[in-house]
């Protein structure tokens, strides 16, 4: 489980680097546009592509930290065992959805590669973005499956008890 957590942290760091790059790119483009009239061609395309990849890269860390939205209004008074079963079922459902997204993203990437699809302004190859998303989505799938089978014990200090709330 430590390996999965380490890979999830690596994905989150890469996502942070992408978002930092997007921020710098946008600032440079805006400053240039508003002061000298100069701008970076395709800055919006690159920002959109990087943001999509960053979202996928944050997903494994979000799942490790149990950061996805949980509606516990109806289960707040349920026993710890019932809550644990529901949490595991939720992790299984998330793993199934992420598995589907992994598959379809991989198919989309292969299609983009075969058709030489590129962005409108720069012609930036779309398959590159898909390539960055597929491993992160696959990792999220694996993390969800492990959590569904083993529970949440061992992930980032989470002890698996229902009463433990992240700080």
C-alpha positions as CSV (number, residue, x, y, z in Angstrom):
1,X,0.0,0.0,0.0
2,X,3.0,2.3,0.6
3,X,3.9,1.9,-3.1
4,X,0.4,2.9,-4.2
5,X,0.5,5.9,-1.9
6,X,4.0,6.9,-3.2
7,X,2.8,6.7,-6.8
8,X,-0.3,8.8,-5.9
9,X,1.9,11.4,-4.3
10,X,4.1,11.5,-7.4
11,X,1.0,12.0,-9.6
12,X,-0.1,14.9,-7.3
13,X,3.3,16.5,-7.5
14,X,3.2,16.2,-11.3
15,X,-0.2,17.8,-11.3
16,X,1.1,20.6,-9.2
17,X,3.9,21.2,-11.6
18,X,1.5,21.3,-14.5
19,X,-0.8,23.8,-12.7
20,X,2.3,25.9,-11.8
21,X,3.3,25.9,-15.5
22,X,-0.2,26.9,-16.5
23,X,-0.2,29.7,-14.1
24,X,3.2,31.0,-15.3
25,X,2.2,30.6,-18.9
26,X,-1.1,32.6,-18.3
27,X,0.7,35.3,-16.4
28,X,3.3,35.8,-19.1
29,X,0.7,35.9,-21.8
30,X,-1.5,38.4,-19.9
31,X,1.3,40.7,-19.0
32,X,2.6,40.7,-22.6
33,X,-0.9,41.2,-23.9
34,X,-1.7,44.1,-21.6
35,X,1.7,45.9,-21.8
36,X,3.3,45.4,-25.2
37,X,0.5,43.7,-27.2
38,X,2.6,40.6,-27.5
39,X,1.0,37.2,-26.5
40,X,1.8,33.5,-26.5
41,X,0.1,31.9,-29.4
42,X,-1.9,28.8,-28.3
43,X,-1.7,29.6,-24.6
44,X,-5.4,28.8,-24.0
45,X,-5.0,25.5,-25.8
46,X,-2.0,24.5,-23.7
47,X,-3.7,25.6,-20.5
48,X,-6.8,23.6,-21.3
49,X,-4.8,20.5,-22.2
50,X,-2.6,20.7,-19.1
51,X,-5.6,21.3,-16.8
52,X,-7.3,18.2,-18.1
53,X,-4.1,16.1,-17.4
54,X,-3.8,17.7,-14.0
55,X,-7.3,16.7,-13.0
56,X,-6.6,13.1,-13.9
57,X,-3.2,13.2,-12.0
58,X,-4.9,14.5,-8.8
59,X,-7.4,11.6,-8.8
60,X,-5.1,8.9,-7.2
61,X,-4.1,11.2,-4.3
62,X,-7.7,12.2,-3.8
63,X,-8.7,8.6,-3.5
64,X,-5.9,7.7,-1.2
65,X,-6.8,10.6,1.1
66,X,-10.5,9.6,0.9
67,X,-11.1,13.1,-0.5
68,X,-14.0,12.3,-2.7
69,X,-17.4,13.6,-1.6
70,X,-19.3,11.3,0.7
71,X,-22.8,11.8,1.6
72,X,-23.2,10.3,5.1
73,X,-26.4,12.0,6.1
74,X,-28.4,8.7,5.9
75,X,-25.6,6.5,7.4
76,X,-24.5,8.8,10.2
77,X,-26.3,6.6,12.8
78,X,-25.4,3.3,11.1
79,X,-23.0,0.9,12.9
80,X,-19.3,1.1,12.2
81,X,-19.5,-2.3,10.4
82,X,-22.3,-1.0,8.1
83,X,-20.4,2.2,7.4
84,X,-17.3,0.2,6.6
85,X,-19.2,-2.0,4.1
86,X,-20.7,1.1,2.4
87,X,-17.3,2.7,2.2
88,X,-15.9,-0.4,0.6
89,X,-18.8,-0.6,-1.8
90,X,-18.2,3.1,-2.7
91,X,-14.5,2.4,-3.3
92,X,-15.6,-0.5,-5.6
93,X,-18.0,1.7,-7.6
94,X,-15.3,4.3,-7.9
95,X,-12.8,1.7,-9.1
96,X,-15.3,0.4,-11.7
97,X,-16.0,4.0,-13.0
98,X,-12.2,4.8,-13.1
99,X,-11.6,1.5,-14.9
100,X,-14.1,2.5,-17.5
101,X,-12.6,5.9,-17.8
102,X,-9.1,4.4,-18.1
103,X,-10.2,2.1,-20.9
104,X,-12.0,4.8,-22.9
105,X,-9.2,7.3,-22.4
106,X,-6.7,4.8,-23.7
107,X,-9.0,4.1,-26.7
108,X,-9.3,7.9,-27.3
109,X,-5.5,8.3,-27.1
110,X,-4.9,5.5,-29.6
111,X,-7.5,7.1,-31.9
112,X,-5.9,10.5,-31.6
113,X,-2.5,9.0,-32.4
114,X,-3.7,7.1,-35.4
115,X,-5.5,10.1,-36.8
116,X,-2.7,12.5,-36.0
117,X,-5.2,14.7,-34.2
118,X,-3.8,18.0,-32.9
119,X,-4.9,21.2,-31.3
120,X,-6.3,24.0,-33.5
121,X,-3.7,26.7,-33.1
122,X,-0.5,24.8,-32.4
123,X,-1.2,21.4,-33.8
124,X,-0.1,20.0,-30.4
125,X,-0.6,16.2,-30.6
126,X,-3.7,15.2,-28.5
127,X,-2.4,11.7,-27.8
128,X,0.2,13.2,-25.5
129,X,-2.5,14.4,-23.1
130,X,-4.2,11.0,-23.2
131,X,-0.9,9.4,-22.4
132,X,-0.5,11.5,-19.3
133,X,-4.0,10.7,-18.1
134,X,-4.2,6.9,-18.6
135,X,-1.6,5.9,-15.9
136,X,-3.2,8.2,-13.3
137,X,-6.7,6.8,-14.0
138,X,-5.4,3.3,-13.9
139,X,-3.7,4.0,-10.6
140,X,-6.9,5.4,-9.2
141,X,-8.7,2.2,-10.3
142,X,-6.1,0.0,-8.5
143,X,-6.3,2.1,-5.3
144,X,-10.1,1.8,-5.3
145,X,-10.0,-1.9,-5.8
146,X,-7.4,-2.3,-3.0
147,X,-9.6,-0.2,-0.7
148,X,-12.7,-2.2,-1.6
149,X,-11.0,-5.4,-0.7
150,X,-8.8,-4.4,2.2
151,X,-10.6,-1.4,3.5
152,X,-8.8,1.9,4.1
153,X,-6.2,0.7,6.6
154,X,-2.6,1.5,5.7
155,X,-3.4,4.4,3.4
156,X,-1.7,7.6,4.6
157,X,-2.2,6.9,8.2
158,X,-5.9,6.1,7.9
159,X,-6.6,3.4,10.4
160,X,-9.8,2.3,8.8
161,X,-12.1,3.3,11.7
162,X,-15.2,5.2,10.8
163,X,-14.7,7.7,13.7
164,X,-11.3,8.8,12.4
165,X,-11.6,12.1,10.5
166,X,-8.8,13.5,8.4
167,X,-7.2,16.6,9.9
